[in-house]
Amino acid sequence: MSKHSHMMTQPNPKRWKALALLCFANFLVMMDSAIIQVALPSIKDTLGYTEANLQWVMNAFLILFGGLLLLGGRLSDLFGHRRIFMWGVSILTVSSLFAGLAWNEVSLNVARAVQGAGSALIAPAALSIIMILFSADKKEMGKALAFWGLSGAAGGSLGIVLGGILTQLLSWRWTLLFYVPVGILVLILSPKLLQKGTKKKGKIDYAGAISVTASLIMIVYGIVTAERNGWQALSTILPLTIGAILFIIFILIQLFRKEPLMPLGILKTPNLAAGNVSLIFLSASWFPLIYFLILYLQQVLKFEPFMAAMGMLPAPILMAIFMVVLAERVMARIGMKVTMAIGFVLLGISGLLFSGNTVDGKYWSDVFIALLLAALGNALAYLPATTAAVSEVKSEESGLASGLYNTTYQVGSAVGLAMLVSIAAATAAASTEIPLIALNEGYQRAFFWGGVVAFVGAILAILFIRLPKQDRQTAQR
């Protein structure tokens, strides 16, 4: 019996405890880009950032995180998932200490970039371990992926709340120093709960690694700077063009390498490509929706930062209920394709509802109901999209698939946010109304087009997601 088949028939007795640890790590990674948002004004005052330079507190993390995910996934395949996971946690912990003690702009930006690099090792390695731990039981895999999705969504939403609390009660520095004790805790528990992986035979495709990493860094850089500089600016067009050229070079390298960084045959895995495309549209709709909703609460309805954060708190709570209790059962009953399409449609409807909000909007009638619908839609779309992207992959390529999955999700978030921010800004600038109404008109337009993105995702899911065998059997009953 092969090692893989042995793994399939002997589930790890510690798998649920390991899942809790891995989901907690994913929660920390996703929270890292959110927890510091509320602290940005305080950071600006303390370290002397200009308004234009303040964006790099966020961008330094996002560029390295998005640029290194694919490489991080491949490294975990070659050197062992637990080893790369612990390397990532170690890097995140140490860099968080330096970030929390930062003395000027450069020191904080560099530390944030290193945080992104560490997170790019954690996310694909952690998901790879989950895929292997639960490979023996498709039903358990569905539950595990539901918890994984919940941990990421909760990290993004609760990060804003925790960031507000830490900044208000202690200091902005604790939004970063917070990662030091929890990182140490993860490092202590990892050897106890995670099996030691084996180093596989194989060489690192250095040319492929350099070209794809540089490509993704340039593409993410171009996208995140487009938000401020515009899509027609040279500072946007040049990195996007260079990134596209480097990506073409990467593909050519992969075609002729005996041991490529990303064997292109992985794209033939059932539903992997369609699942990743679905994740792009999902993140391009969901992430901007949350972003603009926070701004709507604070800038239009005039919520204080802490109250705005509390207004967002139902999002992770509802996600927890829908993702864990409902989504997996719905997918088991009506199949992956239909569940995903319904989720996208509900998310699209929520965007249209938010687009009707006025400057006199009320939280419970105008925000909460649409937020509930958005959380339900995201839960129903996310689980089948994730399942499609990773569940059919061979165990020896799980790290690569995880890196690809995380990369597409991050790129989708960045593209969606940059495009909708541009639309909102252009709409507000062209308005002849008073500033508050003009600002809200920009948000309305962004919510509308975010909903349209979700509807496109629903159409693509119907057209391109293939029914797995068990789904076909369900449909024939």
Secondary structure, 3 states (H helix, E strand, C coil): CCHHHHHHHCCCCCHHHHHHHHHHHHHHHHHHCCCCCCCHHHHHHHHCCCCCHHHHHHHHHHHHHHHHHHHHHHHHHHHCHHHHHHHHHHHHHHHHHHHHCCCCHHHHHHHHHHHHHHHHHHHHHHHHHHHHHCCCCHHHHHHHHHHHHHHHHHHHHHHHHHHHHHHHHCCCCHHHHCHHHHHHHHHHHHHHHCCCCCCCCCCCCHHHHHHHHHHHHHHHHHHHHHHHHCCCCHHHHHHHHHHHHHHHHHHHHHHHCCCCCCCHHHHHCCCHHHHHHHHHHHHHHHHHHHHHHHHHHHHHCCCCHHHHHHHHCHHHHHHHHHHHHHHHHHHHHHCHHHHHHHHHHHHHHHHHHHCCCCCCCCHHHHHHHHHHHHHHHHHHHHHHHHHHHHCCCCHHHHHHHHHHHHHHHHHHHHHHHHHHHHHHHHHHHHCCCCHHHHHHHHHHHHHHHHHHHHHHHHHHHHHHCCCCHHHHHHHHC
